[in-house]
Amino acid sequence: MSGDAEQNYFADGMTEDILTDLSDVPGLSVAAKSSSQIYRGAQMSAAQISQEIGVRYLLEGSVRKSGNHVRISAQLTDTHTNRLEWAERYGRRLDNVFELQSEISKAIVGALKLNLTSNLNVTDKRTTSNVEAYQYYLRGHILLQDGSQRSIQLAYNLFGQAVALDPEYALAYTGQAESSARLVLHYDVDRSLQDEALEKCNIALKLQPDLAEAFSSRGNIQLFFRNFNKARDDIEKAISISPNLAVAHFHMGQYHLNTSGGIAEAYNSYKRAFELDQNLNYGMMVETCLHGLDRPEELISIGQKILKISLRNFSLNPHDFAAIHMIAFAYNDLGETEKAKHWAKIASSFNLEDGRLTYNMACLHSVMGSIDEALSMLEKTLNLTCNELKVRFMKYTDPDLELVRQDPRFDELLERFGYNFKPRKPLRKSTVD
């Protein structure tokens, strides 16, 4: 409510931390931030929103940040009875924001008459007491979700500023590691970033040995080194510490796609990640696996869900490439070919000078059967910033590219860019039903 859109990161961070606190309460199921944030500013009743998300209680609030002060109002509504269960206003100095988050979480648990058996101390969980470092972390966390090379690099720098302010900020080291991992995976960057990312995770775990995010990130990075047993152990550890950490289930999906687990087990992990957090990147990998598994009924069900989320995201931000791209994907999976082509054309109108975007467009054109367009986008991806890890994924793994891989021009394209891989057995589709 500050009137400054640049301050949205602070409200998002407050929201996510309070949701994380509440998710740790036994017996309390909490919808992910991505499930609820699309309703920000929506002209809908609490009952309508709760029905769409599938919850009984709705927590609403506002944040006004000015200088070193923050004002927060919050209210909890039982949408079944339309009864206001709890409401409060807070005005605090910014350096007390961690205690404030914990106080709000405890008040909500009290209003729900739940037994508080877990410690809701945000300061301990967030591993810093430095408010300025915390704000740099929040900014970096928001930028990291954008996914473009520029945003990931900016996020890395912001996490670095958080570390400079608080050298014991474990979560900020993890943010640096995750940023480096995404740069290595999607772009042609110095591969020494792999070693650096692993080191950042180790520092984070030395500072906070039970930090699930650090285990998850380290497991993902171990995949780059093809240390598959270590990767599995780290990701399983992350899930055991924090079963509702969506990114850990997503990384487990990555593990299965790169090992003998196959597409079916990868699908189970991606699906769990998407259930916990309706992040379109997670949804895209669910669809990708279903393309490889040939499960049309499930594909329709997931496609309908993704279409609804994507259309809502697009209504809030018509410049959201991920939403537009996934609208096209969903319409194609639902058999509405002309609509899929229409939205693919809109996605193609973006300034596609980022290798991650061009690769996603190549996948879209491939599943739509537009092989010429898919090859064109793959060539652009290779011309922009691509590395051997990504090319191997194109060649052997990505189910979305199954059609384009059958075209002899695909191997010719890779050879033209110096990639001449030996034939390998295709990724196993199904181990469990």
Phi, psi and chi 1 to 4 in degrees:
 res  aa     phi    psi   chi1   chi2   chi3   chi4
   1 MET       -   11.2  -64.6 -178.4   67.3      -
   2 SER   -74.1  -15.7   63.6      -      -      -
   3 GLY    84.2   -2.0      -      -      -      -
   4 ASP  -112.0  108.2 -179.5    2.4      -      -
   5 ALA   -60.1  -26.1      -      -      -      -
   6 GLU   -65.8  -17.9 -163.2  -92.7  -16.7      -
   7 GLN   -84.9   -0.9  -63.8  -75.1   -4.9      -
   8 ASN   -58.3  -29.6  -77.5  -14.9      -      -
   9 TYR   -58.1  -34.3   77.5   91.2      -      -
  10 PHE   -70.4  -45.2 -172.8   77.0      -      -
  11 ALA   -62.4  -41.4      -      -      -      -
  12 ASP   -62.0  -41.3  -75.4  -16.4      -      -
  13 GLY   -66.0  -42.8      -      -      -      -
  14 MET   -59.0  -46.2  -70.8  -75.9  -65.9      -
  15 THR   -59.0  -49.1  -58.6      -      -      -
  16 GLU   -64.4  -40.1 -169.3  158.4  -19.2      -
  17 ASP   -67.6  -40.1  -77.2  -15.3      -      -
  18 ILE   -66.0  -40.7  -69.6  171.1      -      -
  19 LEU   -63.3  -38.5  -71.3  178.4      -      -
  20 THR   -63.0  -43.2  -60.4      -      -      -
  21 ASP   -58.3  -49.4  -75.5  -13.6      -      -
  22 LEU   -65.8  -33.1  -65.5  173.6      -      -
  23 SER   -66.1  -21.4  -63.6      -      -      -
  24 ASP   -82.9   -5.8  -77.0  -13.3      -      -
  25 VAL   -81.9  121.4  178.3      -      -      -
  26 PRO   -58.0  135.2  -23.9   33.9      -      -
  27 GLY    85.6   -0.7      -      -      -      -
  28 LEU  -111.1  118.7 -168.9   61.2      -      -
  29 SER   -99.5  123.5  176.2      -      -      -
  30 VAL  -120.5  128.5 -176.2      -      -      -
  31 ALA   -67.6  143.5      -      -      -      -
  32 ALA   -66.8  158.0      -      -      -      -
  33 LYS   -58.3  -38.3 -179.3  167.4   72.5   75.4
  34 SER   -65.8  -23.9   60.1      -      -      -
  35 SER   -74.8  -28.4  -57.0      -      -      -
  36 SER  -105.9  -25.9   56.3      -      -      -
  37 GLN   -67.9  -19.5   68.1 -179.9   -1.4      -
  38 ILE   -69.2  -12.1   60.5  175.5      -      -
  39 TYR   -93.0    1.2  -63.3   99.2      -      -
  40 ARG   -59.7  121.9  177.9 -177.9  -71.0  166.7
  41 GLY    79.5    0.6      -      -      -      -
  42 ALA   -73.6  140.6      -      -      -      -
  43 GLN   -87.6   72.8  -60.3  -59.5  -49.0      -
  44 MET  -135.8  150.9  -63.5  174.8   66.2      -
  45 SER   -75.5  159.7   68.8      -      -      -
  46 ALA   -59.3  -37.9      -      -      -      -
  47 ALA   -64.1  -40.6      -      -      -      -
  48 GLN   -64.0  -45.3  -72.8  175.6  -59.3      -
  49 ILE   -64.7  -46.0  -64.8  172.8      -      -
  50 SER   -63.4  -34.7   68.4      -      -      -
  51 GLN   -67.6  -40.7 -174.7  174.6   12.3      -
  52 GLU   -66.9  -40.6  -71.8 -163.9    8.6      -
  53 ILE   -79.1  -30.6  -58.8  176.9      -      -
  54 GLY    89.3   43.2      -      -      -      -
  55 VAL  -129.6  163.9  -64.5      -      -      -
  56 ARG   -95.9  -41.8  174.5  169.8  178.0  173.1
  57 TYR  -105.2  143.4  -65.3   92.1      -      -
  58 LEU  -122.9  124.6 -163.6   67.7      -      -
  59 LEU  -100.9  121.3  174.3   65.4      -      -
  60 GLU  -120.4  151.2  -59.2  171.4  -88.4      -
  61 GLY  -169.2  174.1      -      -      -      -
  62 SER  -142.0  153.7   62.7      -      -      -
  63 VAL  -127.3  132.9  176.1      -      -      -
  64 ARG  -127.0  114.7 -174.6 -173.4  -62.0  -85.4
  65 LYS  -110.9  128.7  178.7  173.1  170.7  -73.2
  66 SER  -145.1  115.3  177.8      -      -      -
  67 GLY    59.3 -125.0      -      -      -      -
  68 ASN  -100.3   19.8 -165.0   38.2      -      -
  69 HIS  -123.9  150.1  -70.1   81.2      -      -
  70 VAL  -138.4  137.3   60.2      -      -      -
  71 ARG  -117.1  134.2  -68.8 -172.6 -155.1  172.4
  72 ILE  -131.5  133.2  -67.3  179.1      -      -
  73 SER  -118.5  144.7   65.2      -      -      -
  74 ALA  -149.7  148.8      -      -      -      -
  75 GLN  -147.9  146.3   65.8  179.9   43.2      -
  76 LEU  -117.3  123.1 -175.0   73.5      -      -
  77 THR  -116.6  133.7  -56.6      -      -      -
  78 ASP   -86.2  106.2 -177.5  -19.3      -      -
  79 THR   -74.1  -14.7   62.1      -      -      -
  80 HIS   -73.3  -35.4  -74.3 -166.3      -      -
  81 THR  -108.2   -6.4   63.1      -      -      -
  82 ASN    58.0   32.7 -159.3   30.5      -      -
  83 ARG  -103.1  135.3  176.6 -178.7  172.0 -177.6
  84 LEU   -79.2  111.5 -174.6   63.7      -      -
  85 GLU   -84.1  -29.4  -64.0  -73.8  -18.5      -
  86 TRP  -165.4  143.9  167.6   83.3      -      -
  87 ALA  -153.2  145.0      -      -      -      -
  88 GLU  -158.8  152.4 -168.0   60.0   78.4      -
  89 ARG  -119.8  142.0  -70.3 -169.8  178.4   92.1
  90 TYR  -130.4  142.0  -57.4   87.8      -      -
  91 GLY  -133.4  117.7      -      -      -      -
  92 ARG  -140.9  162.5  -57.3  -72.3  171.0   83.3
  93 ARG   -74.1  150.3  -71.9  175.4   57.4   84.1
  94 LEU   -63.3  -29.0 -155.3   55.6      -      -
  95 ASP   -73.3   -2.8   48.9   16.3      -      -
  96 ASN  -106.4   15.5  -68.3  -35.4      -      -
  97 VAL   -64.7  -32.1   69.0      -      -      -
  98 PHE   -67.8  -44.1  -56.4  112.6      -      -
  99 GLU   -63.3  -34.9  -69.6   81.5   -1.0      -
 100 LEU   -65.1  -43.9  175.7   56.0      -      -
 101 GLN   -58.6  -45.5  -70.4  171.9  -15.1      -
 102 SER   -64.3  -39.4 -177.8      -      -      -
 103 GLU   -63.5  -42.4 -174.0  176.5  -22.1      -
 104 ILE   -63.5  -45.0  -67.9  172.2      -      -
 105 SER   -60.3  -44.6  -60.2      -      -      -
 106 LYS   -66.1  -36.7  -71.4  177.1  180.0  177.2
 107 ALA   -64.1  -39.0      -      -      -      -
 108 ILE   -67.3  -43.9  -65.9  164.8      -      -
 109 VAL   -60.2  -39.8  170.3      -      -      -
 110 GLY   -64.1  -40.4      -      -      -      -
 111 ALA   -65.7  -31.9      -      -      -      -
 112 LEU   -83.6   -2.6  -66.3  172.3      -      -
 113 LYS    58.6   42.0  -61.9  178.4  175.9   60.2
 114 LEU   -99.0  151.4  -66.9  171.9      -      -
 115 ASN   -78.4  122.1  -68.1  -37.6      -      -
 116 LEU   -84.7   99.5 -175.5   58.1      -      -
 117 THR  -105.7   -1.7   57.4      -      -      -
 118 SER  -119.7  155.5   59.1      -      -      -
 119 ASN   -82.3  121.0  179.5   14.8      -      -
 120 LEU  -102.8   51.1  -64.8 -179.7      -      -
 121 ASN   -95.9  102.0 -168.0  -41.1      -      -
 122 VAL   -62.5  -36.2  175.8      -      -      -
 123 THR   -58.5  -43.7  -54.8      -      -      -
 124 ASP   -66.4  -44.7  -70.4  -16.7      -      -
 125 LYS   -70.0  -36.3  -72.3  166.8   59.3  178.1
 126 ARG   -86.4   -4.5  -67.9  -61.3  149.4 -148.7
 127 THR    62.3   21.0   70.8      -      -      -
 128 THR  -149.3  150.6 -172.5      -      -      -
 129 SER  -114.0    6.5   57.3      -      -      -
 130 ASN   -92.6  109.1 -173.1  -50.7      -      -
 131 VAL   -64.8  -36.9  173.9      -      -      -
 132 GLU   -65.6  -42.1 -170.5  176.8   -2.0      -
 133 ALA   -63.1  -40.3      -      -      -      -
 134 TYR   -59.7  -41.8  173.9   67.7      -      -
 135 GLN   -68.3  -37.2  -68.1 -172.6   76.7      -
 136 TYR   -62.6  -40.0  -84.3  121.2      -      -
 137 TYR   -62.2  -44.5  171.9   81.7      -      -
 138 LEU   -61.1  -41.8  -67.3 -178.6      -      -
 139 ARG   -62.2  -44.7  -69.5  171.7 -173.8  -94.6
 140 GLY   -63.8  -39.8      -      -      -      -
 141 HIS   -62.3  -41.7 -175.9   61.2      -      -
 142 ILE   -66.4  -44.2  -65.6  -63.2      -      -
 143 LEU   -63.2  -35.4  -83.0  170.7      -      -
 144 LEU   -62.7  -28.3 -164.1   57.5      -      -
 145 GLN   -70.6  -21.8  -49.9  -45.6  -52.0      -
 146 ASP   -65.3  -42.4  176.7   79.1      -      -
 147 GLY    90.3  -12.0      -      -      -      -
 148 SER   -75.2  159.1   68.1      -      -      -
 149 GLN   -60.2  -42.4 -175.3  172.8    7.7      -
 150 ARG   -63.2  -44.3 -179.4  174.8  179.5  -85.7
 151 SER   -66.6  -39.5  -66.4      -      -      -
 152 ILE   -64.1  -41.4  -63.9  170.8      -      -
 153 GLN   -65.5  -41.5 -173.9   61.0   60.7      -
 154 LEU   -62.9  -40.7  -74.0  171.8      -      -
 155 ALA   -60.7  -43.8      -      -      -      -
 156 TYR   -57.5  -43.4  177.6   89.4      -      -
 157 ASN   -64.9  -38.9  -65.3  -21.1      -      -
 158 LEU   -68.6  -40.3  -72.3  165.8      -      -
 159 PHE   -61.2  -36.9  -68.1  134.2      -      -
 160 GLY   -63.9  -38.1      -      -      -      -
 161 GLN   -66.7  -35.6  -68.5 -175.8   63.1      -
 162 ALA   -63.7  -42.4      -      -      -      -
 163 VAL   -64.9  -39.5  166.1      -      -      -
 164 ALA   -61.7  -36.3      -      -      -      -
 165 LEU   -76.9  -32.4  -72.3  165.6      -      -
 166 ASP  -141.1   93.0 -178.2   -2.4      -      -
 167 PRO   -63.2   -5.9  -21.0   34.0      -      -
 168 GLU  -109.8   20.8  -63.9 -171.6   -4.7      -
 169 TYR   -85.1   90.7 -164.9  174.8      -      -
 170 ALA   -61.6  -40.8      -      -      -      -
 171 LEU   -66.4  -31.4 -154.4   54.7      -      -
 172 ALA   -69.5  -37.8      -      -      -      -
 173 TYR   -61.1  -40.4  -74.7  107.4      -      -
 174 THR   -63.3  -39.2  -54.7      -      -      -
 175 GLY   -60.2  -41.5      -      -      -      -
 176 GLN   -61.9  -43.7  -75.0 -173.3  -56.0      -
 177 ALA   -62.8  -43.8      -      -      -      -
 178 GLU   -65.9  -38.0 -168.1   67.0   19.2      -
 179 SER   -62.2  -47.6  -58.4      -      -      -
 180 SER   -61.0  -41.8  -64.3      -      -      -
 181 ALA   -61.3  -41.7      -      -      -      -
 182 ARG   -69.7  -35.0  -65.0 -171.1 -169.6 -169.7
 183 LEU   -65.6  -42.7  -71.6  170.4      -      -
 184 VAL   -64.7  -41.0  169.2      -      -      -
 185 LEU   -69.0  -42.8  178.2   61.3      -      -
 186 HIS  -101.6  -15.9  -65.1  -64.8      -      -
 187 TYR  -135.2  159.3  -56.3  100.9      -      -
 188 ASP   -84.3   80.4 -172.1   18.3      -      -
 189 VAL  -114.9  171.7  -63.7      -      -      -
 190 ASP   -59.9  121.8 -170.1  -22.9      -      -
 191 ARG   -67.7  -10.1  -67.8  -72.3  -72.4  -85.0
 192 SER   -63.9  -17.3   65.6      -      -      -
 193 LEU   -61.4  -27.3  -80.0  177.5      -      -
 194 GLN   -59.9  -49.2  -68.7 -178.8 -170.6      -
 195 ASP   -62.6  -41.6  -60.1  -55.4      -      -
 196 GLU   -63.5  -41.8 -178.9 -174.7  -39.3      -
 197 ALA   -61.4  -42.8      -      -      -      -
 198 LEU   -62.7  -41.2 -163.4   59.0      -      -
 199 GLU   -63.7  -41.0 -179.7 -174.3   -3.1      -
 200 LYS   -62.8  -40.4  -62.5  -68.1 -175.5 -175.9
 201 CYS   -63.8  -41.4  -73.0      -      -      -
 202 ASN   -64.1  -38.7  -70.6  -28.0      -      -
 203 ILE   -63.0  -45.8  -66.7  171.8      -      -
 204 ALA   -59.0  -42.5      -      -      -      -
 205 LEU   -74.6  -25.6  -71.9  168.8      -      -
 206 LYS   -69.5  -37.2 -174.1  175.3 -179.2 -179.3
 207 LEU   -75.7  -38.1  -68.6  166.9      -      -
 208 GLN  -140.4   90.9 -171.3  174.8   -6.5      -
 209 PRO   -64.0  -12.9  -22.1   34.2      -      -
 210 ASP  -111.7   25.4   62.2  -13.9      -      -
 211 LEU   -83.3  105.0 -172.0   58.8      -      -
 212 ALA   -60.6  -40.3      -      -      -      -
 213 GLU   -58.6  -36.7  -70.2   88.7  -16.3      -
 214 ALA   -71.2  -40.5      -      -      -      -
 215 PHE   -62.5  -43.5  -83.5  111.7      -      -
 216 SER   -61.5  -46.1  175.7      -      -      -
 217 SER   -65.4  -42.4 -173.7      -      -      -
 218 ARG   -63.8  -39.0 -169.9  172.3   72.3  175.6
 219 GLY   -61.6  -41.6      -      -      -      -
 220 ASN   -62.6  -41.6 -175.5   44.9      -      -
 221 ILE   -67.4  -34.7  -67.1  159.1      -      -
 222 GLN   -60.5  -26.6  -66.0  -75.3   11.6      -
 223 LEU   -63.0  -34.5  -66.2  175.8      -      -
 224 PHE   -64.1  -33.3  -61.1  166.2      -      -
 225 PHE   -87.4    0.5  -67.4   99.9      -      -
 226 ARG    61.3   28.4  -56.9 -174.8   69.3   77.5
 227 ASN   -90.2   73.9  -64.8  -30.9      -      -
 228 PHE   -67.3  -37.3  -63.2  122.9      -      -
 229 ASN   -65.5  -42.1  -71.4  -24.1      -      -
 230 LYS   -66.0  -37.9  -69.8 -178.8  178.7  179.2
 231 ALA   -60.8  -48.6      -      -      -      -
 232 ARG   -61.0  -44.2 -176.8 -164.8   60.9 -131.1
 233 ASP   -61.2  -43.6  -70.3  -14.4      -      -
 234 ASP   -66.6  -43.6  -84.6  -16.7      -      -
 235 ILE   -68.5  -39.7  -61.4  169.4      -      -
 236 GLU   -63.1  -37.1  -74.3  179.9  -15.9      -
 237 LYS   -63.4  -43.0  179.4   69.7  171.8  177.2
 238 ALA   -59.7  -43.9      -      -      -      -
 239 ILE   -68.4  -35.1  -66.7  171.9      -      -
 240 SER   -67.4  -34.8   71.0      -      -      -
 241 ILE   -74.8  -42.9  -65.6  170.2      -      -
 242 SER  -135.8   85.4 -176.0      -      -      -
 243 PRO   -60.2  -22.7  -21.8   33.0      -      -
 244 ASN   -99.0   15.4  -66.8  -29.6      -      -
 245 LEU   -80.8  102.0 -177.1   62.9      -      -
 246 ALA   -59.1  -41.4      -      -      -      -
 247 VAL   -63.8  -28.8   70.4      -      -      -
 248 ALA   -67.4  -40.8      -      -      -      -
 249 HIS   -66.6  -35.4  -67.8  -82.1      -      -
 250 PHE   -63.3  -45.0  179.0   76.5      -      -
 251 HIS   -65.2  -31.4  -73.8  157.7      -      -
 252 MET   -65.8  -35.1 -175.4   60.2   81.9      -
 253 GLY   -61.1  -42.4      -      -      -      -
 254 GLN   -60.6  -40.9  -57.2  -69.2   78.9      -
 255 TYR   -59.3  -48.2  163.3   77.7      -      -
 256 HIS   -65.0  -36.8  -73.3  -51.2      -      -
 257 LEU   -65.2  -25.8  -89.0 -171.0      -      -
 258 ASN   -98.7    1.8  -76.3  -82.5      -      -
 259 THR  -133.2 -165.1   62.2      -      -      -
 260 SER   -75.4   -5.0   60.3      -      -      -
 261 GLY   -58.7  -36.5      -      -      -      -
 262 GLY    81.1 -179.9      -      -      -      -
 263 ILE   -67.5  -35.8  -57.6  174.0      -      -
 264 ALA   -63.0  -46.1      -      -      -      -
 265 GLU   -71.9  -34.7  -69.0 -170.7   29.4      -
 266 ALA   -60.5  -42.3      -      -      -      -
 267 TYR   -58.2  -44.5  165.1   66.6      -      -
 268 ASN   -59.7  -40.3  -69.2  -27.2      -      -
 269 SER   -70.9  -44.9  -67.0      -      -      -
 270 TYR   -63.0  -39.4  -70.1  135.0      -      -
 271 LYS   -62.7  -41.7 -175.8  179.9  179.4 -176.9
 272 ARG   -64.0  -41.6 -179.0   57.7 -179.3  151.0
 273 ALA   -59.8  -41.9      -      -      -      -
 274 PHE   -70.7  -33.0 -169.1   48.0      -      -
 275 GLU   -64.4  -37.3  -71.7  169.7  -10.5      -
 276 LEU   -79.0  -31.9  -68.6  166.8      -      -
 277 ASP  -148.4  113.9 -176.8   -9.9      -      -
 278 GLN   -79.3   52.0  -68.2 -179.9   -1.9      -
 279 ASN   -76.6  128.5 -178.3  -43.7      -      -
 280 LEU   -64.2  -26.8  -73.4  177.8      -      -
 281 ASN   -63.3  -38.1  -71.4  -35.7      -      -
 282 TYR   -69.1  -43.3  -59.1  164.9      -      -
 283 GLY   -60.6  -37.8      -      -      -      -
 284 MET   -61.7  -40.2  177.9  169.4   62.7      -
 285 MET   -72.7  -28.6  -67.6  -51.0  -61.8      -
 286 VAL   -62.8  -48.1  172.8      -      -      -
 287 GLU   -61.8  -42.2  -76.6 -168.0  -53.8      -
 288 THR   -57.1  -45.5  -67.9      -      -      -
 289 CYS   -65.7  -39.3  -71.8      -      -      -
 290 LEU   -65.8  -30.5  -72.6  173.5      -      -
 291 HIS   -61.5  -40.2  -68.0  154.7      -      -
 292 GLY   -76.7  -26.0      -      -      -      -
 293 LEU   -89.2  -13.8  -69.1  169.4      -      -
 294 ASP    57.5   59.1 -168.3   22.8      -      -
 295 ARG  -119.7   81.0  -63.3 -178.9 -177.9  176.2
 296 PRO   -61.6  -36.5   19.1  -30.6      -      -
 297 GLU   -66.7  -44.0  -70.2 -175.5    2.1      -
 298 GLU   -66.2  -36.3  -69.7  178.6   64.5      -
 299 LEU   -62.8  -38.8 -168.1   56.2      -      -
 300 ILE   -65.9  -43.7  -71.4  172.5      -      -
 301 SER   -62.1  -47.3  175.9      -      -      -
 302 ILE   -67.3  -39.5  -71.3  -67.4      -      -
 303 GLY   -59.3  -40.3      -      -      -      -
 304 GLN   -64.3  -41.0  -69.8  170.6  -23.1      -
 305 LYS   -66.5  -44.2 -174.7  174.6 -176.9  178.7
 306 ILE   -66.6  -38.1  -72.6  175.7      -      -
 307 LEU   -61.0  -43.7 -179.9   61.4      -      -
 308 LYS   -61.6  -46.3 -178.6  178.3  178.6 -179.6
 309 ILE   -64.8  -44.3  -63.4  167.8      -      -
 310 SER   -65.1  -43.1  -58.7      -      -      -
 311 LEU   -63.8  -38.9  -73.7  170.7      -      -
 312 ARG   -65.2  -44.5  179.8   62.0   63.3   84.7
 313 ASN   -60.9  -41.0  -73.3    1.4      -      -
 314 PHE   -65.0  -36.8  174.3   73.4      -      -
 315 SER   -65.1  -29.2   71.0      -      -      -
 316 LEU   -84.8  -28.4  -64.7  172.1      -      -
 317 ASN  -148.8   96.0  177.6   12.8      -      -
 318 PRO   -68.4   -4.2   19.7  -28.1      -      -
 319 HIS  -101.1   11.6  -57.1  -70.9      -      -
 320 ASP   -81.1  100.0 -174.2  -19.4      -      -
 321 PHE   -60.8  -42.6  172.4   84.0      -      -
 322 ALA   -59.8  -40.2      -      -      -      -
 323 ALA   -64.9  -45.5      -      -      -      -
 324 ILE   -64.5  -45.4  -64.5  168.2      -      -
 325 HIS   -59.1  -42.7  168.4 -102.6      -      -
 326 MET   -76.8  -25.5  -70.6  -52.5  -66.1      -
 327 ILE   -61.6  -45.2  -70.4  170.9      -      -
 328 ALA   -62.1  -44.7      -      -      -      -
 329 PHE   -57.5  -48.1 -117.0  111.4      -      -
 330 ALA   -65.3  -44.4      -      -      -      -
 331 TYR   -61.1  -38.5  -87.0  131.6      -      -
 332 ASN   -63.4  -43.0 -176.2   71.4      -      -
 333 ASP   -67.6  -25.5  -68.8  -22.1      -      -
 334 LEU   -87.8    1.9  -65.5  171.9      -      -
 335 GLY    81.9    9.8      -      -      -      -
 336 GLU   -95.8   76.7  -60.2 -166.9   44.2      -
 337 THR   -62.0  -44.4  -53.1      -      -      -
 338 GLU   -64.1  -39.9  -68.2  -53.9  -47.1      -
 339 LYS   -65.6  -38.9  -72.6 -176.2  178.5  179.5
 340 ALA   -61.7  -43.6      -      -      -      -
 341 LYS   -63.7  -38.9  -70.7  179.2  179.4  178.3
 342 HIS   -60.4  -48.3  169.4   74.4      -      -
 343 TRP   -73.8  -30.4  -74.4   94.5      -      -
 344 ALA   -63.9  -37.2      -      -      -      -
 345 LYS   -64.8  -39.9 -173.3  175.3 -179.4  179.4
 346 ILE   -63.5  -44.5  -64.6  174.2      -      -
 347 ALA   -61.4  -37.1      -      -      -      -
 348 SER   -68.3  -19.8  -62.0      -      -      -
 349 SER   -76.5  -11.0   69.0      -      -      -
 350 PHE   -68.7  159.2  -83.0   67.6      -      -
 351 ASN   -76.3   90.0 -177.6   19.3      -      -
 352 LEU   -84.6   75.2  -61.7  176.9      -      -
 353 GLU  -114.6   21.2  -65.5  -58.4  -34.0      -
 354 ASP  -120.0  125.0 -174.9  -67.5      -      -
 355 GLY   -59.8  -28.4      -      -      -      -
 356 ARG   -69.2  -39.8 -176.0  167.1  172.5  -94.2
 357 LEU   -68.1  -43.1  -57.8 -170.4      -      -
 358 THR   -66.0  -34.4   56.4      -      -      -
 359 TYR   -66.1  -42.8 -178.1   76.0      -      -
 360 ASN   -62.3  -36.2  -73.2  -16.3      -      -
 361 MET   -68.4  -35.8  -72.7  -59.3  -62.7      -
 362 ALA   -62.0  -41.7      -      -      -      -
 363 CYS   -63.6  -42.8  -68.3      -      -      -
 364 LEU   -60.3  -48.6  172.9   60.7      -      -
 365 HIS   -64.6  -34.0  -74.2  -56.8      -      -
 366 SER   -65.5  -47.7  179.2      -      -      -
 367 VAL   -69.0  -22.7  -61.8      -      -      -
 368 MET   -83.1   -7.2  -69.1  174.2   64.0      -
 369 GLY    83.8   11.5      -      -      -      -
 370 SER   -91.4   77.3  -54.5      -      -      -
 371 ILE   -66.3  -41.1  -55.1  -56.7      -      -
 372 ASP   -59.6  -45.7  -70.4  -12.9      -      -
 373 GLU   -65.2  -38.1  -70.9   84.2  -10.4      -
 374 ALA   -63.0  -45.3      -      -      -      -
 375 LEU   -63.8  -38.3  -72.8  166.2      -      -
 376 SER   -62.1  -43.2  175.2      -      -      -
 377 MET   -70.3  -34.7  -77.4  -63.6  167.0      -
 378 LEU   -65.6  -38.9  -75.4  177.7      -      -
 379 GLU   -63.3  -40.9 -178.0  172.9    9.2      -
 380 LYS   -65.1  -38.2 -168.8  163.6 -172.8  177.4
 381 THR   -60.5  -45.9  -58.2      -      -      -
 382 LEU   -66.5  -32.6  -68.0  164.2      -      -
 383 ASN   -72.8  -29.6  -92.9  -40.8      -      -
 384 LEU   -79.5 -100.1  -74.3  167.7      -      -
 385 THR  -138.8  105.6   53.5      -      -      -
 386 CYS  -141.3  150.4 -158.3      -      -      -
 387 ASN  -125.7  174.9   56.8   50.6      -      -
 388 GLU   -63.4  -34.3 -173.3  174.7  -33.2      -
 389 LEU   -57.4  -45.8  -75.7  170.6      -      -
 390 LYS   -69.1  -39.4 -169.2   67.9  169.7  -82.3
 391 VAL   -65.5  -39.1  178.2      -      -      -
 392 ARG   -62.7  -37.0  -75.6 -175.7  176.2  -84.1
 393 PHE   -64.4  -40.7 -173.6   66.5      -      -
 394 MET   -60.0  -47.5  -66.2  179.2 -163.7      -
 395 LYS   -70.3  -42.1  169.7   67.8  175.3  174.8
 396 TYR  -112.5  -26.5  -63.1  120.6      -      -
 397 THR  -115.6  -49.1  -53.1      -      -      -
 398 ASP   -61.5  112.2 -164.2  -23.5      -      -
 399 PRO   -62.6  -26.5  -23.1   34.8      -      -
 400 ASP   -63.0  -25.2  -74.4  -19.4      -      -
 401 LEU   -96.4   14.3  -63.1  179.4      -      -
 402 GLU   -57.9  -42.7 -175.2  172.5   -7.3      -
 403 LEU   -68.5  -43.1  -76.2  179.6      -      -
 404 VAL   -70.7  -28.7   81.0      -      -      -
 405 ARG   -66.8  -22.3  -82.2 -166.0  -70.2  -94.0
 406 GLN   -77.3  -11.9  -63.7  173.3   16.6      -
 407 ASP   -87.3  127.8 -168.0  -59.7      -      -
 408 PRO   -58.7  -21.4   17.0  -29.4      -      -
 409 ARG   -68.4  -20.4  -68.5  175.2  -66.4  172.8
 410 PHE   -64.7  -53.0  174.0   76.4      -      -
 411 ASP   -64.4  -36.1  -74.6  -28.8      -      -
 412 GLU   -61.5  -38.9  -67.9  170.4    6.2      -
 413 LEU   -64.5  -46.0  175.4   63.3      -      -
 414 LEU   -63.6  -40.9  -63.5 -171.2      -      -
 415 GLU   -63.9  -35.5  -70.6  172.3    7.4      -
 416 ARG   -62.6  -28.6 -165.8  165.7    6.6  119.2
 417 PHE   -97.8   13.3  -79.1   85.6      -      -
 418 GLY    89.6   12.7      -      -      -      -
 419 TYR  -106.8  112.0  -61.3  105.6      -      -
 420 ASN  -128.8   77.4 -169.0    5.9      -      -
 421 PHE   -81.7  150.5  -60.0  125.8      -      -
 422 LYS   -75.5  150.5  -64.9  179.1  179.9  178.7
 423 PRO   -59.4  145.2  -22.0   32.7      -      -
 424 ARG  -139.5  153.3 -162.5  175.1   77.3  175.7
 425 LYS   -60.4  140.7  -70.1 -177.2  179.0  179.3
 426 PRO   -65.5  155.0   23.5  -32.6      -      -
 427 LEU   -61.5  133.3 -173.2   67.5      -      -
 428 ARG   -62.8  132.1 -173.0  151.0   48.5  112.8
 429 LYS   -81.9  -43.1  -73.2 -170.4  175.6 -175.7
 430 SER  -139.8  128.4 -178.0      -      -      -
 431 THR  -115.5  -32.4   55.4      -      -      -
 432 VAL  -133.6  159.0  -66.1      -      -      -
 433 ASP  -104.8      - -147.6   14.0      -      -
